[in-house]
């Protein structure tokens, strides 16, 4: 009864779900969706229905993201409004739906690290919701499946996608999408290739029946990956040719790039490099302005391999430099090392949940054992044999549960030690800046030695030196890491010293993290005198607060 009371009624759930599903049909423009949702917004305000209001904001946020093709001020604002309403209603099924929606939004924004806690909360929330009261059940399963699959947790990803495609009432188009992705995860997990192909074939049949040309093209590309794995490159290339033809006719750059990248891989594997350069140029043109650093990195690796095969040393050197910069950038975003760390954190949380559950089960079993003992005292004479049998079985159950508990505690301790032994990303970044200083000093010395050499050599050294500096982009990435690990640090500085500018903030943070004036000057690309004068001007501006600032900087404890 308590479980039911923590969720909306079935009637309310159906009402909310109808709004969600109808909103998805009105997402052609913000005005169309707004016209559909306005009556429900007025109803939510009139009846003080915070749950309905949260759903309203989520649908507006989702439409804004889909229309822009990226995160924007409106999508951020509306999702945050939906999250802020959480304390205004008690429906667990609505809260879980909002958490999964926001987590999946962050995942689509390539912010898997920020999405993880919301997705895990959503997944845990599903355990307390009867299946019939879960909001938008198929889409919820699909979102969880996609997220865990990207994280590398293929077991969870496959589980949720299977649950999604098995639900009654699923549309053929959505089932084709889920089956297609189920086949991809089956392949990535090292599972049954035949099962993956069966999933692709079922998805293909549904896509053709729905005239879903884009899904059909994607399936062709995924089937090609099976033949790529079995080294049947000729079949793979035939499928990719069809994929490319359809994707280009639809103007879908993303799928075109996917097919091109696979074609490049296949041609290099077959040592047929005649057309590879042209395909690389075509992929580069499609990726122009894109923030898909993983694909850009893969393309640079292909360019490097091509340069090595052609013994083109200049192109090889340029490719290696670009690869190094991209790998540095992905280390602090959602690259493979970050996703691996997130999977580790998710696994650790799940072990902790299992440990809590095991402890609860043991307490329950211990209570049952006490009850059995009390009852046995009353019937000791008549049921002595039965009493001993029950007691033996009860002890065996306790031993089994205690063994499981010790096992889980040991695993948790191992995970904790592994996590403790690894540095934080901020510490890694500071160490990275220290290493950068050594390179900057070396490059500066080389520039001085090159005093009388040709401009080309000096320009090349200057370009390399410039690549080691903290650019605006790198500073923004570093700020995201600081906010993630020390949420109050930047806010604390700006609250205590409101006159501090963004450039002052860089210097203060870098010194507080352990860099000296010369090292700060090096990574910012200025002279130590410039840093000194900048701090003098700041002290003059702060007046009486200058002493407090110096004490604050010298205190290396992070907030």
SULCOR-V758497 format. One record per residue. SS is DSSP state (~ for helix, > for strand, _ for the rest). PSI is psi in whole degrees, -180 to 180 (NA if undefined). OMEGA is omega as a letter, one per 20 degrees, with the letter a starting at -180 (none if undefined). Layout:
BEGIN
[[SS;PSI;OMEGA] [SS;PSI;OMEGA]]
END
This chain:
BEGIN
[[_;-43;r] [~;-36;a] [~;-43;r] [~;-40;a] [~;-24;a] [_;-7;r] [_;168;r] [_;163;r] [_;163;r] [~;-39;r] [~;-45;r] [~;-43;r] [~;-46;r] [~;-37;r] [~;-49;r] [~;-42;a] [~;-37;r] [~;-42;r] [~;-44;r] [~;-48;a] [~;-37;r] [~;-34;r] [~;-36;a] [~;-23;r] [~;-13;a] [_;27;a] [_;16;r] [_;-31;r] [_;160;a] [~;-34;a] [~;-40;r] [~;-45;r] [~;-41;a] [~;-41;r] [~;-39;r] [~;-40;a] [~;-20;a] [~;-45;r] [~;-36;r] [~;-34;r] [~;-46;r] [~;-40;r] [~;-42;a] [~;-41;r] [~;-43;a] [~;-40;a] [~;2;a] [_;43;r] [_;90;a] [~;-31;r] [~;-46;r] [~;-38;r] [~;-40;r] [~;-41;r] [~;-41;r] [~;-47;a] [~;-38;r] [~;-42;a] [~;-37;r] [~;-42;a] [~;-44;a] [~;-41;r] [~;-41;a] [~;-42;r] [~;-45;a] [~;-39;a] [~;-43;a] [~;-24;a] [_;8;r] [_;169;r] [_;148;a] [_;175;a] [~;-35;a] [~;-45;a] [~;-42;r] [~;-48;a] [~;-46;a] [~;-40;r] [~;-40;r] [~;-36;r] [~;-42;r] [~;-41;r] [~;-37;a] [~;-21;a] [~;-3;a] [~;-40;a] [~;-8;a] [~;-5;r] [_;161;a] [_;8;a] [_;112;a] [~;-38;a] [~;-34;r] [~;-43;r] [~;-45;a] [~;-44;r] [~;-44;r] [~;-43;a] [~;-45;a] [~;-41;r] [~;-47;a] [~;-41;r] [~;-41;a] [~;-33;r] [~;-47;r] [~;-38;r] [~;-42;r] [~;-22;r] [_;10;a] [_;37;r] [_;61;a] [~;-34;a] [~;-38;r] [~;-29;a] [~;-30;a] [~;-52;a] [~;-34;a] [~;-41;r] [~;-42;r] [~;-40;r] [~;-42;r] [~;-43;r] [~;-44;r] [~;-37;r] [~;-32;a] [~;-28;a] [_;-28;a] [_;7;a] [_;123;r] [_;141;a] [~;-38;a] [~;-12;a] [~;2;r] [_;130;r] [_;134;r] [_;57;a] [~;-47;a] [~;-47;r] [~;-35;r] [~;-46;r] [~;-42;a] [~;-46;a] [~;-44;r] [~;-40;r] [~;-45;r] [~;-44;a] [~;-51;a] [~;-32;r] [~;-43;r] [~;-36;a] [~;-17;a] [_;2;r] [_;77;a] [~;-30;r] [~;-49;r] [~;-42;a] [~;-47;a] [~;-39;a] [~;-49;a] [~;-37;r] [~;-38;r] [~;-43;r] [~;-40;a] [~;-47;a] [~;-14;r] [_;-7;a] [_;145;r] [_;147;r] [_;3;r] [_;137;a] [_;149;r] [~;-37;a] [~;-44;a] [~;-37;r] [~;-39;r] [~;-42;r] [~;-46;a] [~;-43;r] [~;-38;r] [~;-48;a] [~;-29;r] [~;-40;r] [~;-40;r] [~;-47;a] [~;-35;r] [~;-42;r] [~;-47;a] [~;-31;a] [_;-2;a] [_;23;a] [_;-163;a] [_;116;r] [~;-37;r] [~;-39;r] [~;-41;r] [~;-44;a] [~;-38;r] [~;-42;r] [~;-43;r] [~;-41;a] [~;-41;r] [~;-44;r] [~;-40;a] [~;-44;r] [~;-43;r] [~;-41;a] [~;-41;r] [~;-40;a] [~;-26;a] [_;3;a] [_;36;r] [_;85;a] [~;-39;a] [~;-44;r] [~;-40;r] [~;-44;r] [~;-42;r] [~;-40;a] [~;-40;r] [~;-43;r] [~;-39;r] [~;-36;r] [~;-36;r] [~;-33;a] [~;-29;r] [~;-46;r] [~;-30;r] [~;-43;r] [~;-34;r] [_;5;r] [_;25;r] [_;74;a] [~;-29;a] [~;-47;r] [~;-42;r] [~;-43;a] [~;-36;r] [~;-44;r] [~;-40;a] [~;-35;r] [~;-43;r] [~;-43;r] [~;-49;a] [~;-41;a] [~;-46;a] [~;-46;a] [~;-41;r] [~;-39;r] [~;-30;r] [~;-10;a] [_;27;a] [_;97;a] [~;-39;a] [~;-47;a] [~;-32;r] [~;-43;r] [~;-45;r] [~;-47;a] [~;-40;r] [~;-43;a] [~;-38;r] [~;-38;r] [~;-41;r] [~;-46;r] [~;-44;a] [~;-41;r] [~;-40;r] [~;-40;r] [~;-34;r] [_;1;a] [_;33;r] [_;84;a] [_;8;a] [_;-47;a] [_;1;a] [~;-42;a] [~;-42;r] [~;-39;r] [~;-38;r] [~;-44;r] [~;-40;r] [~;-43;r] [~;-40;r] [~;-41;r] [~;-41;r] [~;-30;a] [~;-4;a] [_;125;a] [_;-3;a] [_;152;r] [_;16;a] [_;81;a] [~;-28;r] [~;-47;r] [~;-40;r] [~;-41;r] [~;-44;r] [~;-40;r] [~;-41;r] [~;-36;r] [~;-40;r] [~;-41;r] [~;-38;r] [~;-47;r] [~;-39;r] [~;-42;r] [~;-38;r] [~;-44;r] [~;-38;a] [~;-2;a] [_;40;r] [_;93;a] [~;-35;r] [~;-47;r] [~;-34;r] [~;-45;a] [~;-45;r] [~;-41;a] [~;-42;a] [~;-40;r] [~;-44;r] [~;-39;r] [~;-43;r] [~;-43;a] [~;-42;a] [~;-40;r] [~;-39;r] [~;-43;a] [~;-43;a] [~;-22;r] [~;-30;a] [_;5;r] [_;-139;a] [_;49;r] [_;179;a] [~;-41;r] [~;-39;r] [~;-43;r] [~;-37;r] [~;-42;r] [~;-39;r] [~;-40;r] [~;-41;r] [~;-45;r] [~;-40;r] [~;-44;r] [~;-40;a] [~;-43;r] [~;-39;a] [~;-37;r] [~;-41;r] [~;-40;r] [~;-41;r] [~;-37;r] [~;-44;r] [~;-42;a] [~;-41;r] [~;-41;r] [~;-40;r] [~;-40;r] [~;-40;r] [~;-43;r] [~;-41;r] [~;-43;r] [~;-36;r] [~;-39;r] [~;-41;r] [~;-40;a] [~;-43;r] [~;-40;r] [~;-42;r] [~;-40;a] [~;-43;r] [~;-45;a] [~;-36;a] [~;-31;r] [~;-35;a] [~;-27;a] [_;30;a] [_;-45;a] [_;-49;a] [_;-34;a] [_;42;a] [~;-45;a] [~;-44;a] [~;-41;a] [~;-48;a] [~;-39;r] [~;-47;a] [~;-42;a] [~;-42;r] [~;-45;a] [~;-38;r] [~;-43;r] [~;-39;r] [~;-43;r] [~;-42;r] [~;-43;a] [~;-42;r] [~;-45;a] [~;-38;r] [~;-37;r] [~;-44;r] [~;-41;a] [~;-46;r] [~;-39;r] [~;-47;a] [~;-40;r] [~;-41;a] [~;-45;r] [~;-42;r] [~;-42;r] [~;-40;r] [~;-43;r] [~;-42;r] [~;-43;r] [~;-40;a] [~;-41;r] [~;-41;a] [~;-36;a] [~;-19;a] [_;144;a] [_;157;r] [_;161;a] [~;-33;r] [~;-43;r] [~;-40;r] [~;-41;a] [~;-40;r] [~;-42;r] [~;-38;r] [~;-41;r] [~;-38;r] [~;-44;r] [~;-37;r] [~;-39;r] [~;-41;r] [~;-42;r] [~;-39;a] [~;-44;r] [~;-42;a] [~;-45;a] [~;-38;r] [~;-42;r] [~;-39;r] [~;-37;r] [~;-40;r] [~;-40;r] [~;-29;a] [_;17;a] [_;-47;a] [_;10;a] [_;176;a] [_;156;a] [~;-32;a] [~;-46;a] [~;-43;a] [~;-41;a] [~;-38;r] [~;-42;r] [~;-41;r] [~;-41;r] [~;-43;r] [~;-42;r] [~;-43;a] [~;-33;a] [~;-18;a] [_;-8;a] [_;160;r] [_;105;r] [_;175;r] [~;-39;r] [~;-45;a] [~;-36;r] [~;-42;r] [~;-39;r] [~;-41;a] [~;-40;r] [~;-38;r] [~;-39;r] [~;-43;a] [~;-45;a] [~;-36;a] [~;-45;a] [~;-32;r] [_;77;a] [_;-28;a] [_;-4;a] [~;-57;a] [~;-40;r] [~;-38;a] [~;-43;r] [~;-47;a] [~;-27;r] [~;-44;a] [~;-34;a] [_;77;a] [_;-18;a] [_;-3;a] [_;128;r] [_;174;r] [~;-40;r] [~;-38;r] [~;-41;a] [~;-39;r] [~;-48;a] [~;-46;a] [~;-46;a] [~;-44;a] [~;-40;r] [~;-41;a] [~;-27;r] [_;-1;r] [_;2;r] [_;145;r] [_;175;a] [~;-42;a] [~;-41;r] [~;-40;r] [~;-45;r] [~;-42;a] [~;-53;a] [~;-19;r] [~;-7;r] [_;31;r] [_;179;r] [_;157;r] [~;-34;r] [~;-37;r] [~;-40;r] [~;-44;a] [~;-47;a] [~;-38;r] [~;-43;r] [~;-35;r] [~;-44;r] [~;-40;r] [~;-42;r] [~;-42;a] [~;-41;a] [~;-40;a] [~;-25;r] [~;-120;a] [~;-22;a] [~;-6;a] [~;-43;r] [~;-40;r] [~;-39;r] [~;-44;a] [~;-40;r] [~;-40;a] [~;-43;a] [~;-41;a] [~;-22;r] [_;110;a] [_;0;r] [_;130;a] [_;141;a] [_;NA;none]]
END
